[in-house]
Amino acid sequence: MAFGDNGPRKKTAFEKLTMVLVIVMLVATLGALVVSAVSAFM
């Protein structure tokens, strides 16, 4: 949306793959932070 999307259009497979990878990386990073925080308190 911030990159000049001109109305609704079909996302390409590459865009979907990129989104999935970004979400997976975010979840993995958050998970690693939580695990390190929990292990620090143990």
C-alpha positions, -999 to 999 in steps of 0.1 A, spaced: 0 0 0 29 24 8 46 14 -25 21 31 -48 -5 3 -51 -30 14 -77 -62 -2 -65 -69 -39 -58 -49 -63 -79 -39 -100 -77 -8 -106 -57 19 -126 -74 33 -158 -60 66 -140 -53 48 -114 -32 29 -141 -13 62 -159 -7 79 -128 5 50 -120 29 51 -155 43 89 -154 48 87 -120 65 60 -133 89 80 -165 97 111 -144 104 91 -121 127 76 -150 146 110 -167 149 126 -135 162 98 -129 187 100 -166 198 138 -164 203 134 -132 224 107 -148 245 128 -180 250 159 -160 260 138 -139 284 122 -169 300 156 -188 303 171 -157 319 144 -157 346 148 -195 353 
